[in-house]
Amino acid sequence: MILSSIKNDYLVKCYFIFSEQTNYYYVMEFVGGGDLKLLLDKYNMQNIMVVKMLIAEMVLAFDYLHSIQIYHRDVKPENILITETVYNY
């Protein structure tokens, strides 16, 4: 219920969650750019504007989450989704 109530431009929308006996399934907004690890592996991050934009958006996302008392305990590049607009810079 918490995930589906979060409304922020810098966070992926979660529409609903369902489960069976051993698995949980998240129905989330499609983010076509992949994750930050893929971006770091695929491209040389020398474009300073892209790096600044990514850092700024992550700071805004975490600031919002912290303001509503949500703390992510598994922050790593694989868990940060990137929109395809990053590739246009």
C-alpha positions as CSV (number, residue, x, y, z in Angstrom):
1,M,0.0,0.0,0.0
2,I,2.9,2.4,0.7
3,L,4.4,1.9,-2.7
4,S,1.1,2.5,-4.5
5,S,0.5,5.7,-2.6
6,I,3.9,7.3,-3.5
7,K,3.5,10.1,-6.1
8,N,6.8,11.6,-7.2
9,D,8.2,12.4,-10.6
10,Y,11.6,10.8,-9.8
11,L,10.2,7.5,-8.5
12,V,8.8,4.6,-10.5
13,K,5.1,4.2,-10.0
14,C,3.9,1.0,-8.5
15,Y,0.3,0.2,-9.6
16,F,-0.3,-2.9,-7.5
17,I,1.3,-5.9,-5.9
18,F,0.1,-9.5,-5.7
19,S,1.5,-12.7,-4.4
20,E,1.3,-16.4,-4.5
21,Q,2.6,-18.8,-1.8
22,T,6.3,-18.0,-2.4
23,N,6.6,-15.1,-4.8
24,Y,5.6,-11.4,-4.8
25,Y,4.8,-9.7,-8.1
26,Y,5.0,-5.9,-8.6
27,V,3.1,-4.2,-11.5
28,M,5.1,-1.1,-12.1
29,E,5.5,1.7,-14.6
30,F,7.7,0.7,-17.6
31,V,11.1,2.4,-17.5
32,G,12.8,1.8,-20.9
33,G,16.3,2.9,-20.0
34,G,17.3,0.0,-17.9
35,D,19.2,0.5,-14.6
36,L,22.2,2.6,-13.5
37,K,24.5,-0.4,-13.6
38,L,23.7,-1.0,-17.3
39,L,24.3,2.6,-18.0
40,L,27.7,2.6,-16.2
41,D,28.8,-0.6,-17.9
42,K,27.7,0.5,-21.4
43,Y,28.8,4.1,-21.5
44,N,31.8,6.1,-20.4
45,M,30.3,8.6,-18.0
46,Q,32.3,11.5,-19.2
47,N,29.3,13.7,-20.1
48,I,29.3,15.9,-16.9
49,M,25.7,17.1,-17.6
50,V,24.3,13.6,-17.6
51,V,26.2,12.8,-14.4
52,K,24.9,16.0,-12.7
53,M,21.3,15.3,-13.9
54,L,21.4,11.7,-12.6
55,I,22.8,12.7,-9.2
56,A,20.3,15.6,-8.8
57,E,17.4,13.3,-9.6
58,M,18.6,10.6,-7.2
59,V,19.0,13.3,-4.4
60,L,15.4,14.5,-5.1
61,A,14.0,11.0,-5.0
62,F,15.8,10.1,-1.8
63,D,14.9,13.4,-0.2
64,Y,11.2,12.8,-0.9
65,L,11.3,9.3,0.5
66,H,13.1,10.4,3.6
67,S,10.6,13.2,4.1
68,I,7.8,10.6,4.3
69,Q,9.9,8.3,6.6
70,I,10.9,5.7,4.0
71,Y,14.5,4.6,3.9
72,H,15.9,2.3,1.2
73,R,18.1,-0.3,2.6
74,D,19.5,-1.8,-0.6
75,V,20.7,1.2,-2.7
76,K,22.9,0.0,-5.5
77,P,23.2,0.7,-9.2
78,E,21.1,-2.3,-10.1
79,N,18.2,-0.9,-8.1
80,I,18.2,2.6,-9.7
81,L,16.1,2.7,-12.9
82,I,17.0,5.1,-15.6
83,T,14.6,6.6,-18.2
84,E,15.5,6.5,-21.9
85,T,15.8,10.4,-21.9
86,V,19.2,10.1,-20.3
87,Y,20.6,8.6,-23.5
88,N,19.6,11.7,-25.5
89,Y,22.2,13.9,-23.8
